[in-house]
Structures are given as C-alpha cells and as structure tokens.
Amino acid sequence: MSASVATGRQTAQRRAPIRRRRRSPWAFVRDNIVWVAATLALIYLLLPNVIVVLFSFNKPNGRFNYTWQRFSLDAWKNPCGAPGMCKALGLSLKIGISATIVATILGTLLAFALGRYRFRGRSAVNLLIFLPMATPEVVMGSSLLTLFASRHVGLGFKTILVAHILFCLSYVVVTVKARIAGLDPRLEQAASDLYANEFQTFTRITLPLVAPGIAAGALLAFSLSFDDYIVTNFNASPSSTTFPMFVWGSAQRGTPVQINVIGTAMFVLAVTAVAIGQFVGRRRTR
C-alpha cells in the first residue's frame, strides 16, 4: 500500500508543471557575450555611415551641413551641384582604377613569386614589401616629393599615380600571398595526375582558387587609393585636385550636401560588391 502511494506521488510530481526561473538580463549578456560584443562593434563602425546617408537628404539653411534642418532630395537630383566636385571625383576614380589595375597585376605576380618559390634575397623582399605599410604617410609623401623634385618631374596625374601604386602594391601582395599560402597543393597534384599541363593547372585550378584573394586585394587597393589624402597632397599639382582634397578644402568654407551623396553612393556600391561576392561564394560552396 505504501509503495502504491509513493508511486502515485511520483506520478503527480512528474505531471506538475515545471516552473522556469526567469533569467536576468545580465545572464543573457554573459551567455551571449560574443554576439553582444560583435553587435556593439558593428553599430560603432556603421554609425558614421548612417550619419552620412542621413545627411545626404538634408537641406541646410547655411553653408555647413552639420545640423539637420529638413528632408530634401535636391542634392540627389543634382549631385554635381557643388562647383568642381565632379571633376575631382572623376580624377579620383581615374587614379584609383589605374592604380588598382597596375598594383593588382604586379602584386599578384610578386605574391606568387614569394609564396611559391625560394630565391636569394626573399627575406629582404618581404621586408621591403612591408615597409610601405609601416611607414607613416607623411614620411612617404614627403620622400616621394623629394624624389620627384630631385629628378625634375612635374607634379600632377603621373606623380599621384606612381605614389598610389607604390603603397597599394604592398597591400595586394600581402592579401594574395595569404590566399596562396592557404591553398591545398594536392589539388594541383591531382590535376597533374589527370594529364593537365602547367598552363592548364594554373588557369583551371590555381587561378580560380586564388581569385577571391586577388579580388579582395584589388578592392582594398581601390579603397586606399580613392581615400588617400596625405600622400596625394604632397605629390599633386594645384590643378590636380582629387575628391579627398576637395572634401578637405570644402570643410573649411562649407560642406555641400553633395559630398554626402557621393559618400552614400560609394558605401552602397561597396556593400553591393561584398554581397555579390558572398552570394557567389555560397553558390560555389553548394
């Protein structure tokens, strides 16, 4: 009898609803600290971009676009309304695209040489590749200006292009070299076992695998070239004004809303490029 009573009590306890203790917010943060920290860091990084996008729709009363007045699409309808801005933007795009193409080609070849072969002076070349990234831009810009002045080279588009290729080259080499170091050599060996020659192995196996690193290096080089001000200011002539130089000059007289429009457009293009890259990468993985 006592055994049946004990069994009944156990059954009733099992059927009784389980009361869950409410978790405090601190416990949630403690258990999800990685996601919370990543979210806060992402908000901190994107907040300036949000301000740029927001103030591209502003219509200030005065010359300075620092306080919100009222919503307007005038700047988007006339993005070249600021005198000289589109000319400076075109020069920055021309220099950025040219520097990116040259730096990507040279940097990829150099990355393959450093990542695949051992030769005399390899360590010295790696050190020289790292120096432009470690050197302050003021030092680099003044050094290049001294070089051009000693050789009696006139400042302008060519000197800016040479300077941009110089510091973009290092970033392309480092990015592509890291991708090459992560390749599985067995894939190329498998292609050779399937009677593929060196050219076929490179074009069908190696190059497609290294292509994401090359694309990342090219995008990084274009961003650095388009955004550079210090090195460009040292090696530019008075008539060759890039977009960052135009923004700096406008900030002293009054910032036009069109600057925010161009910044928003560049941000959207960058996000679109990254999204397309992620989409293509996922499709290849599937």
N, C-alpha and C positions, 0 to 999 in steps of 0.2 A: 504493500500500500504506500509506504513511504517512498519507494522507488518510483511509483507512478506519479506521485505528487511532485517529486523533483523533476521528472521528465516534463510534466506539464508546465512547471515554472520556467524551465529552459526554453520550451517552445514559445511561451509567451514573451520571454525576453528577446528571442530572435525576431518575432513578429513586431515588436515595438519599434517605432520609427527612430532612426539614428539621428541624433541632434548634432549637426555640424557646427563647429566653433567658427565664429566669424574671424576672418583674417584681417589683421590691421594693415593699413597702407604701407607701413614700414616693412612688414613681412613680404608684401608683394614686390616692393623695390629690391629687397635683399635677394629674393629668389630670381628676379629678372634684371639684375644689375647690368648685365651686358647689353640687353636691349634698351634699357633706360639710358645708359651712357651713350650708346650709338645714336639714339633718337635726339638727345640733347646736343650732341656734336653735330648732327646733320642740321638741326634747326639753327645752330650757331653759324654754320657755314653758309646756309642758304638765306639767312636773314638779309644780308646786303643785296643779294639778287632780288629778293622780294621788294625791297625798297626801290631798287632801280626800275623794276617793272611797274610798281605802283605810281612812281613819279613820272613815268613816261606818258601817263594820262592826265597829268596835272596842267593847269593853266595859271601860271603865277601872275601876280599883278605887276611885279617889278622884273629886274634882270636876273635875280637869283632864284633858282628852283630848289629851295631848301625847306619851304613850308607848304603844306597842302592848302590849296585855295578852292578849286572846283574841278570837276571832271570835264575833260575835253579830249577830242580826237584830232585837234588841229595839227599837233606835231606828227601824228601818224599819217595824216593826209599829205603833209609837206615835209618829209624827212630831210630834205636838203635846204630847209628854210634858213639855217644858220650859214652866213657867208663863209665860204672856204672849207666847210666841214666835209662835204662830199669829195672835194679834191684831195683833202688829207686822208680820207677813208680809202679812196682809190689807190693812193700811193702806198698806204699800209698794206692793203690787200695784194698789190703787185709785189712789194718786197717780201711779204710773208709767203706767198705762193712760190716765188722764185727761190727763196732761201730754203723752203721746205723741200722742194724737189731736189736741189743740189745736195743739201745736207742728208736727205734720206738715202740717195744713191751712194754717196761717199761713205756715210755712216754704216750702211748695210754691208758694203764690201769690206770695210775695216773691221766690222764686228765678226764677219765670217773668218777673216784672217786671224784675229785674236782668239776666237773661240774654237777654231778647228786646227790650227797649225802652231807649231813651236819653232821659233826662229830666234836668232841672236838680236837682242835689244827689245824683246817682247815686254819685259817688265818696265823698261823705260817708256815704251809707247803707252802702256796702261797708265803710267803716272802722268804723262803729258795729256792724255785724254781726260784725266780727272782734274787737271789744273784749271781749265776754263770754268768748271762748275764751282770750284773752291775759291777762285779769285773774285774779290769784290768788283761789282760792275763799274764803280768809279775808277778803279785801277785799270781795268780792261779798256774802258772807253778812252781814258787819257793816254794809255800806251798805244792804242791804235791811232789816235790823233797824232801822237809824236811820230809814229811810223809813216803815216801818210804825209805829214808835213816835211819830214826829212827826205822823202822821195819826191817831193813837189807834186803830189797828187791832189787834184782839186776835189773838194768835198762835194758830195751830192748823192745821187742814187747809187752809184757804184760803190762808194765807200761804205754806205749804210748796208748794202747787200753783202759785201765781204765781211763786215763786222757781225752781221746776223748769222751768216753761215758758220762763222767761227764758233760762236757759243752754242748754236743749235746742233752742231756736229757731235759734240760730246754727249748730249742727252740721247741722240739717236743711237750712238754706239752702245751706250750703257743699256738702253731698253732692248735693242735687238740682240745684244750679247747675252742678256739674261734669258731671252727666249731660246736662243741656240743651246745654251747650257742645259736647258730642261728637256731637250729632245731625246727620244729613245733611239739609240743607234741601231737597235735591232730592226727597226722599220726600214732603214736604208739597206741593211744587210739582207733583209727579206726581198727587197726589190732587186738587189744584185743576184740573189739566188734564182729569181724569176727571169733572168737574162736581160735585165734592163741595164743600159749603159750609164755612164756617169751623168750625161746630159739629161736623159730621161728620169733618172733618180732624182736629180736636182729639181727639175721642173714639175714633176708629178708628186713627189713625196716631200722633199726638204722645203721647197719654196712655199707650198700651201700651209705647211706646219708653222713656218716662220712668219707667214703673212700677218697674223694678228699682232706680233711684236713690231713688225715694220709699220703697220697702220698706227699703232699706239705711238711709236716714235715720231711719225710724221705729224700726227695731231698735236703731240707735245711741242714739236718744233714750231709748228704754225702758231700755237698759242703764245709761246715765248717770243717769237718774232713780232707778232701783232701787238703784244702788250708792252714791248720794251720801250723805255723812255731814256734811261741814263746813257746807255751806250750810243743810242741813236742821237741824242742831243750833242754828244761830243763830236760825232762824225757826220753831221748833217750841215748842209748849207742853209742860209737864210730862206732860200726859195723852196727847199725840200722839207716841208712840214708834214710829219706823219700824224695819224689820229691821236696817239697819246700826247704828242706835243701840242696838238690843237686843244685837247681837253685841259692840259695844264695852263695854257695861255688863256683859255676861256674862263677858267676858275677864278682868275684874278679880276676879270672885267664883268663877269656874269655868266652863269652856266645855262645855256639854252636847253630846252626840253628835248631837242633832237638828239642830244648826246645819250640820254636815257633810252630813246627809241633804238638807236644803234646798239647800245648795250643789251637791250632786251632781245633784239633780233639775233645777236651773236650768242646769247645764252640759249635761246630756243634752238638754234642750229646745232650747238654743242650737245644739248640734251638729245636731240633727234639723232645725231650721229652715234652717240653712245647706245641709244635704244635700238637702233638698227643693228649695231654690232652685237648686242646681247641677243637679239632675235635670230640673227644668222648663226651665232654660236650655238644656241639651243637647238636650232633645226639640224645642224651638223651632228650634235650630240645624239639626238634622237635617231 
